[in-house]
Amino acid sequence: MNTKVSVVAMATVAMTLFVASAGVLSSSVIAQQSQAHFIANLSGKSAFPPNPSFAATGKATFTVTDDGKKMSYSVNATRINHVDNVVLVYWPTGANRASNIVLLRTGSEHGATGPINGILVQGTISSSDLVGPLKGKHISDLVRDILNRNVDLWITTTTLSMIAGKVTPVGAPAQAALLHRVS
């Protein structure tokens, strides 16, 4: 009889610890998501169509802020001129060009730039900025699509040149795996 009681007691303690640790894990995951960092390395090689001889390059960084309600971004570019758009595009790997869906567009309202060798655009994205399939959704939905490798950043020019790159998580693969579980 004592053995049965101790087995039940051990099972109860184990279940309590499991439930408690799950609560800690989900709080930890939410905290990690609110501080998630992403990057896109931009080049002509990653453009559509690829143009490896185009000398322009760039780097975009994204950080989830404000408890997951916003995402700050900064886009730097070098050796590029006449930029007319910076666009986040929903483009699943292997999809054809017809399936591209703009998620966020910035720059077109200001006209083309002159030569760029530094910060091109920076700002903050909130849910109200999202368009296409993410219109009316949340930043966490954008994070999910980034983690699923479905989001590219494109910088286009009036001369029909472009640089592009896949937006990917920064940090340990474990962080990406935890973030993926939240989505």
C-alpha positions as CSV (number, residue, x, y, z in Angstrom):
1,M,0.0,0.0,0.0
2,N,2.8,2.4,0.8
3,T,4.4,1.7,-2.6
4,K,1.2,2.6,-4.4
5,V,0.9,5.8,-2.4
6,S,4.5,6.8,-3.1
7,V,4.1,6.0,-6.8
8,V,1.0,8.2,-6.9
9,A,2.7,11.0,-5.0
10,M,5.8,10.8,-7.3
11,A,3.5,10.9,-10.3
12,T,1.7,14.0,-8.9
13,V,4.9,15.7,-8.1
14,A,6.3,14.9,-11.6
15,M,3.0,16.2,-13.2
16,T,3.2,19.4,-11.1
17,L,6.8,20.0,-12.1
18,F,6.0,19.4,-15.8
19,V,3.1,21.9,-15.7
20,A,5.1,24.4,-13.9
21,S,8.1,24.1,-16.2
22,A,5.7,24.4,-19.2
23,G,4.5,27.7,-17.8
24,V,8.1,28.9,-17.4
25,L,9.0,27.7,-20.9
26,S,6.0,29.5,-22.5
27,S,6.9,32.8,-20.6
28,S,10.5,32.4,-21.7
29,V,9.4,31.8,-25.3
30,I,7.2,34.9,-25.3
31,A,10.0,36.9,-23.8
32,Q,12.4,35.6,-26.5
33,Q,9.9,36.4,-29.2
34,S,9.6,40.0,-28.0
35,Q,13.4,40.4,-28.4
36,A,13.9,38.3,-31.6
37,H,16.5,39.6,-34.2
38,F,16.5,39.0,-37.9
39,I,18.8,39.8,-40.8
40,A,18.9,39.9,-44.6
41,N,22.2,40.1,-46.5
42,L,21.4,41.7,-49.8
43,S,23.2,41.2,-53.1
44,G,22.5,41.1,-56.8
45,K,23.1,37.3,-56.6
46,S,19.9,36.9,-54.6
47,A,17.9,39.2,-56.9
48,F,15.2,38.2,-59.3
49,P,16.5,37.5,-61.8
50,P,20.0,37.0,-60.3
51,N,22.6,39.6,-61.3
52,P,25.9,38.6,-59.6
53,S,27.8,41.3,-61.5
54,F,25.7,44.1,-59.8
55,A,28.2,45.6,-57.3
56,A,25.6,46.9,-54.8
57,T,25.2,45.1,-51.5
58,G,23.3,45.7,-48.4
59,K,22.2,44.5,-45.0
60,A,18.9,44.8,-43.2
61,T,18.3,44.2,-39.5
62,F,15.0,43.6,-37.8
63,T,14.2,43.5,-34.1
64,V,10.8,42.6,-32.5
65,T,10.1,45.3,-29.9
66,D,7.3,46.6,-27.7
67,D,6.4,43.1,-26.3
68,G,6.0,41.7,-29.8
69,K,3.7,44.5,-31.1
70,K,6.3,46.2,-33.3
71,M,9.4,45.4,-35.3
72,S,12.1,48.0,-35.8
73,Y,14.2,47.8,-39.0
74,S,17.3,49.4,-40.5
75,V,18.3,48.9,-44.1
76,N,21.9,49.8,-45.2
77,A,23.1,49.7,-48.8
78,T,26.3,50.5,-50.6
79,R,27.1,51.3,-54.2
80,I,23.5,51.7,-55.3
81,N,21.7,54.6,-56.9
82,H,18.2,55.6,-58.0
83,V,16.5,53.4,-55.3
84,D,12.7,53.6,-55.7
85,N,11.5,50.9,-53.3
86,V,12.4,48.9,-50.3
87,V,10.0,46.0,-50.1
88,L,9.3,43.0,-47.8
89,V,8.0,40.3,-50.0
90,Y,6.2,37.0,-49.2
91,W,8.1,34.6,-51.4
92,P,8.2,31.0,-50.3
93,T,11.3,29.2,-51.5
94,G,10.7,27.7,-54.9
95,A,7.7,29.8,-55.7
96,N,7.4,31.6,-59.1
97,R,7.4,35.3,-59.4
98,A,3.7,35.5,-59.9
99,S,3.2,34.4,-56.3
100,N,5.1,37.3,-54.8
101,I,3.0,39.3,-52.4
102,V,4.1,42.6,-50.9
103,L,4.0,42.7,-47.1
104,L,5.4,46.2,-46.6
105,R,6.6,48.9,-49.1
106,T,8.5,52.0,-48.2
107,G,10.3,54.6,-50.2
108,S,8.1,55.0,-53.3
109,E,6.3,58.0,-51.9
110,H,9.6,59.9,-51.7
111,G,10.9,59.4,-55.3
112,A,14.2,57.8,-56.3
113,T,17.3,58.4,-54.2
114,G,20.7,59.6,-55.2
115,P,23.8,57.4,-54.5
116,I,23.5,55.4,-51.3
117,N,26.4,54.3,-49.2
118,G,24.9,53.8,-45.7
119,I,21.5,53.9,-44.1
120,L,18.8,53.8,-46.8
121,V,15.7,53.5,-44.5
122,Q,14.9,52.8,-40.9
123,G,11.8,52.8,-38.9
124,T,9.2,50.7,-37.1
125,I,6.6,48.3,-38.5
126,S,3.3,47.7,-36.6
127,S,0.4,45.5,-37.5
128,S,-1.3,48.4,-39.3
129,D,1.6,48.6,-41.8
130,L,1.2,45.1,-43.0
131,V,-0.5,44.5,-46.3
132,G,-1.3,41.5,-48.6
133,P,-1.9,38.2,-46.7
134,L,-0.8,39.9,-43.4
135,K,-3.3,42.8,-43.6
136,G,-5.2,42.8,-40.3
137,K,-2.8,40.3,-38.7
138,H,0.0,40.7,-36.1
139,I,3.8,41.1,-36.0
140,S,3.9,37.5,-34.7
141,D,2.4,36.4,-38.1
142,L,5.2,38.2,-39.9
143,V,7.7,36.5,-37.5
144,R,6.2,33.1,-38.3
145,D,6.6,33.7,-42.0
146,I,10.2,34.8,-41.5
147,L,11.0,31.7,-39.5
148,N,9.4,29.6,-42.3
149,R,11.9,31.3,-44.7
150,N,9.0,32.9,-46.7
151,V,10.1,36.6,-46.5
152,D,12.6,38.4,-48.7
153,L,13.7,42.0,-48.7
154,W,14.1,43.7,-52.1
155,I,15.7,47.0,-52.9
156,T,14.7,48.1,-56.4
157,T,15.9,50.9,-58.6
158,T,14.5,53.0,-61.4
159,T,17.2,51.4,-63.6
160,L,15.6,48.0,-63.1
161,S,18.5,46.7,-61.0
162,M,17.9,45.2,-57.6
163,I,19.5,43.6,-54.6
164,A,17.7,41.1,-52.4
165,G,18.1,38.6,-49.6
166,K,16.1,36.2,-47.5
167,V,15.2,37.5,-44.0
168,T,16.5,34.9,-41.4
169,P,16.8,34.7,-37.6
170,V,20.0,35.8,-35.9
171,G,21.3,33.7,-33.1
172,A,21.3,30.1,-32.0
173,P,19.1,27.6,-33.9
174,A,17.5,26.8,-30.6
175,Q,16.1,30.4,-30.4
176,A,14.6,30.0,-33.8
177,A,13.1,26.6,-32.8
178,L,11.6,28.1,-29.6
179,L,10.2,31.0,-31.6
180,H,8.7,28.6,-34.1
181,R,6.8,26.8,-31.4
182,V,5.1,30.1,-30.4
183,S,3.8,30.7,-34.0
